[in-house]
Amino acid sequence: MSQTSLFETAEQNQKSQPLAALLRPQKLTDILGQESILGPQTTLYRNLQKGFIPNLILWGPPGSGKTTLALALAREIKSHFIQLNAVEAGVKDLKSAGEEGRNRRLLHSERTIVFIDEIHRLNKGQQDVLLPHIESGDLILIGATTENPSYELNRALLSRSQVLVLKPLDEASLRHIYDKSLQSLGVPFSFLEEESLQFLLSQADGDARRFLNMIEILFHVYQADSSPLALSQVQETLGARVLSYDKNSEYHYDLISAFIKSVRGSDPDAALYYMVRMLKGGEDPIFICRRLIILASEDIGNADPRALQVAVSALQAVEAIGLPEGEITLSQTVTYLASCPKSNRSYRALHKAQEFVERTGNLPVPLSLRSSKTALSKGLGYGRGYLYPHDYPKSWTEQNYWPETVEPEKFYEPSQNGFEKQIREFQKWQQEK
């Protein structure tokens, strides 16, 4: 457990600090890009005006300012600040923080903020340890997480906290940070060509810490070269881009959701974009194939029955050849499925049928439809009166296939899309008969 003094920064040896630490905002008014949670019209701002701060869960991407915001809030209300990392903190550390907060509250009437970075990594038992200290006012909790709190934190902790969503920093905020970094480094002009700076802004992904780390690396190259860095120098220095992705994180769920919705919405280009992001981030291509098989039945169905065949073939092909060649097969499959006519009528019909069965239970099967394979069953009248459809024109004749105690239901309604049009025409012929 580390305790941070809020007023020691002026005495620190700045030369030993990375640029990201040197430029960390000290006051709430210096924090960029988070006006939606810090502006004058926000609940947090009004609470701070009264000297009050609730328990907070700060949810946002890396480098959006979660730790910076926690430190600035502690300064704002002049409270003691305890900083923990959920990866390292155990039950003993959490209890110790709670006891310290209790002592400061009772003996000195001092508030204590416990800031827990990566709070989503605390298990249920560790989260429960915090609850009594939060409820008694011994601690004001500020948790930081990159994961959706509703997935990772238990209800009791969430119900006692306000969730603030931080956004990735926009380009204007990053450019302002770049200008401040030039002042800190003692450079009177930009040491990056505009094309190079634009590339750096895109590489940052709204992450201020990553942006400043890249600036610091490039500044050392500039010092050796003494001329503004061209795009080729920047790309060579920084190397290949690594996309943020974790198969167990929210990125996984958000990207596959966007991918499936793009295919369903018949946008092959957007679907390819999300597919490439997933693959570049290390997603299992077999997982993508399986989701496409589901989509082929759920969202395309009988509008184009070949879609299911294509999706199943894609799984078999990717399993056989792997990556990177399997990406070609995936691209073909994704663009085909996105371009297909869409129908979810068979999917909806399934749910209607399931609801009907749930409501009506085990109704007796009509005798004419029962199996008559044995002499006993035939003697009981099983199969008697059944009309064999292939003995009639177009292999169809009118007869009742439903249990005798219920009226026939209509679950499936073919549309005018693709193959379903043929089904509709056949049904029309049935009605005319």
N, C-alpha and C positions, 0 to 999 in steps of 0.2 A: 504494500500500500504506500502510495506516495502522496505527500501533502505539498501543495503548491502555494507559495506566498505570492500574492497578487501584485506586490509593489516592489519586486526585486529586479525587474527587467532593466532598469537604468544602470544597475551595477554589474550586469553581466558582460562578459567579454564578447562583444559583438562579432569580432573577427572569427570566432570559433563556431558561430551559429550559421546554419544554412539560410539561404535567402528567404525561404518560406517562413522560417521562424522569425527572422528580422522584420518581415513585413506583416506579421500577424496583427490584425486590428486590435486595439486595446479598448475601444469604446464601441457601444452599440451603433452610434452614428457613423462609425467608420466602416461598418460591415456592408458589403456590396451585394446586390443581386437578390436580396431577401425582403424586399419592401412589402410583399404580401403578408408576411407574418410580423414585421417590425414597424410598419407604417403607423401614422397617427390614428388611423381609423380601426386598428386591430385591437382585439381583446387583450393581448399581451401588453401592448403599449399602455392601455388604460390601467391595467393592473399595476404596472411598474410605476405609473404616476402616483399610485396610492401606497407604494412601497411593498407591494405584495407580488409574490411569484408562486404559481402553482407547481405541482409536480409536472414535469415535462418529458415527453418522449420526442426526441429530435430525429426525424426520419428523412434521410436524403442520401444522395450518391456521395462517393468519396470526394473530398476536396470542396464540398459545398459550404463548409464553415460551421459544422456542428460543435466541435471543441471550442472554436473561437467564440461562438455564441454563448456557450456555457460559461466560459471565463468572463466574458463581458457582463453577463447577467449577475454573476457573483460580485463583480466590482460595483455594479449599479445599486445593489441593495446592501453592499458592505457586509457580506457574510463570509464565514470561514469556508474554505473550499477543499474538499477531499477528492482526489482523482484516482479512479480504479479502472483497470482493464478487465473485462469479463473473462478473458482467456486465462489470466493469471490469478484473479481473485477467487478465494475459496470462501466457505461459510464463515471461517474464523475472521477473515478480513471484513466481511460484511457486518458481522456482529460487533467487531471492534469499532467500525465506523459509526454504527448505531449508538454504541455506548459513549463514544466521544461526543457525538451530537447531543445526546441526552445531558451529559455533564455541562457542555457549553450553554445549553438552553437553561438549565436549572441554576447554575452558578454565576453565569455572566449575562444571561438573557441575550445570548448571541445565536443567530441562526447559522445552520450548517448545510451547505449544499454538497451532496455526494454525486459526483459525475461519473457515470459508468459507461465507458466506451465499449462498443460492440455488445450492448446489453442483451441482444438476441442470443448470445452464447451462454447466458446463465440458464442452468436447468431449473425445473419447476421448484425443487427444494430450495435452491439459492434465492429464487424470486420470492418465495414465501418468507424467507428470513427478513427481507426488507419491509414487509407489510406492517408489522407492529410499530416499527420506528417511523414509518411514513404517517401512519394513522395518529400517532401520538405527537407528531410535530417535531420529533428529534432530528429528522432529516428531511430536507427538500430534495427529491430525486430528480436528476436530469440524466436521462439515458440517451445514448446516441446509437443509431442503428442504420445500416444500409438495407435491411430486410423489412418486409411488410410486418409491422408490429402485430397485426391481427393474426398472423400465422405463428409468430414466434413467442409472444408474451401471453401469460395467462390472464384470464378475464379480471381477476381481482386486482392485478397490477394496472391493467389498462383502465379499469373503471375509476381508479384514483389518480389518473394522469390525463393531461391534455396532450394530444398528438399534434406536433407542428411539422408540416411537410416542407423541407428545404428543396430548392430547385438547383439544377446545375447552373453555373454562372453563364450569363449571356456574353456575347462578343464585346459589347460596350464595357461591361464590368472587367473583362479580361484585359482589354486595351488600357483601361485605367490602371490596372495592376501592373501592366508592362511599363507604363510611364513612371510609376512609383519605383519600380525595380531599377530603372535607368538612373533615377536620382540616388537610390541607395548604393548603386555600383559606381557612382561618380562619372557616368557617361553622359555628355551633354546632348547627344543625338542618338537616334536608333542605330544599333549595330547589326540590325537585320534589314535586308531589302524587304519592300512591302510584300512581295510574293512569298518570301520566307516567313514573314510574320503571319500572313494569312494561313499558311500551312501549319504553323505552330498553333494557331487558334483552333484549327479543326482537329489537330491531334490532341488537344487538351481535354476535349469532351466535357467542357464546363467544370473541370477539376482544377481549382486554383493551385493546389499543392503540386500537382503534376506539371502545370504550366510553369510555375516558378522553378521547379527542379530542372526542367528543360532549358529555361532561360539561363540558369546558372551554368549548366554544362556548356551551352553554346557561347557564353561569355568568355570562358577559358579558351575556346577555339579562336574567338575574335581577338583576344589579347595576343595570341601568337601570330595572328594574321594581320591585324590592324586595319582591316577594310571590311565594310558591311558584308555579311555572309549571304551568299547566293543560295537559292533553293537546293541545288545539288549538294552543297556543303552541309546544309541542315539535314537533309535526308540521309546522307552518308553517316553523319555523326549520330543521329538518333536511332538509325536502324529501322527495322520493320515495326509496324504498329501492332500492338497487342490489344485486342479487344477485351473489354470487361465482360466476363461471362463465367457463370458458375452453374453447373447442372443442378445444384440443389438450392439455387437462389431465386429471387424474384425475376431476374433476367430470363431465366429458363422459362418460367410460366408466361411472362409477358411476351417474349419473342415467339413462342410456339402459338400463343393466342393470336397475335397479330398475323402470323403466317397463315394459320387456318382461316381466319376471317378474310384475308386477302384472296385466298383461293376460292372461298365461298362467294366472295363478292366479285368474282370474275376479273380480277386484276393480276395478270400473270407477272407483270413487272414488279409490283410490290411484293408478290409472293416470292419471287426470286431474290429480291433484296433481303428479306428476312431469312430465307433459306441460307444464303451465303453468310449472313451474320452468325447464324447458329453453327454452321459447319466451321467457320473460321474461329469461333470461340471454343470449339472442341466437342460440340454436341454429337451424340451417337447417331449416325445416319439411319440405323435400324429403327430408332425411336421415331424419326421423321417419317419413315416408310409406313410404320404402323398407324400413325395418325392419318396419313393419306388414305390408307385402306378404310378406316372408319369414315372419313369424309366422303369417299366414293359412294358409300351406301347411304349415309345420312343426308348429304347435300346434293347429290346428283341422282342416285337411285335409278329409277326406270326412265328418266329423261335420256340417259345414255348408259345402258347396262354394261357397255364395254369399259367404262371407267373403272369398275371394280377389277376387271381382268388386268387392266394396265397397272393399277396400283399393286396388285398381288405380284405381278411380274416384276415390278420395280423392286419389291422386297427380295425376291429370289435373285435378281441380278446383282443387287448391292451386296447381298450375302456372299455371292459367288466371286465377285471381282474386288470388292472393297473400295477404299478411296486411294488415290484421287479420281480414278476412272469412273467410279460409281456416281460422282457428281454429275456426269453427263447424263446418266440414266435418270437421276433425280430431276435434273433440269427439264428433260423431256416429259417426265411424268407430271411435274408441277404445272408446266405450261399447258399440257393437254387437259388436266383436270380443271384448271382455271378457265379454260376456253369452252368447256362443256356447257350445254344447257343445264340448268339447275332445277331440282325438284326435291323437296323433303317430304313428299306425300306418303311414301312408304314408311318413313320414319315416324311421321305423325300417326299413320294408321296403326303402327305397332303399339304406340302408347294408348290409343283408343281401345284397342283389343285388350291390352293389359288391364286397363281400368274396368272394362266390361266383365272380364273374368273375375277380377277381384270383387266385383259387386254381386255377380250371380252365382259364383261357386261352381261345384261339380254337377252340372246338369247332365241328365242321361243322354247318351248318343242315340239317335234314331235307329231303330232296328235295321232299316234298309242300308245304313252305312256301316254297320258292325261287321267284323270279320267272320266269314263263314267257312273257315278252313277245316273244321271238324264236323263229324256227323251230329254230335250233340248240339253244336251251335246252329247248324242248319235246321235241326228238329225244333229248335226254339224260335225259328223264323228270322235268324240273323241273315242279312243280305237280301231278304225277299223284297221285291219291288224296286230294287236299285236299277236305274236306267244307265246303261253304258254309253257315255257321251260319244265315243268314236263310231257308234252305229247311226249317228245322225249328221245332217249337213253341218259343215264347219266344226265338227266334233263338239257340238253343243246341243243340249236339250234342257228344257225348263224342268227343274225338280228342286225340292227343298233339302238343303244341306244342314239346316239349323236344328237344334233341340226343339222338340215339339212344344215346350212350355214357354218359349220366348219368340218375339217377333224378330225377323231378320234385321240385323244392324248394317249400317253403311260406315265402314272404317276407312276404306281407300277410295279416293276420288282422283283418277288420273287427270293430269293437266294436258295442255296442248303442246307441251315441250317434247321434242324428239320422239323417242320410241313410245312414250306414253300416248302420243296421238293415235298410234295404231290400236292401243288398248281401248281408247275412247271410241274409235270407229267400230270396233268389235262390240262394245257395249251398246252402241246405238243400234247395231244390227239385231242384237238380242231383244232390245225393246220393241223394235218394229215387228219382230216375230210374234 
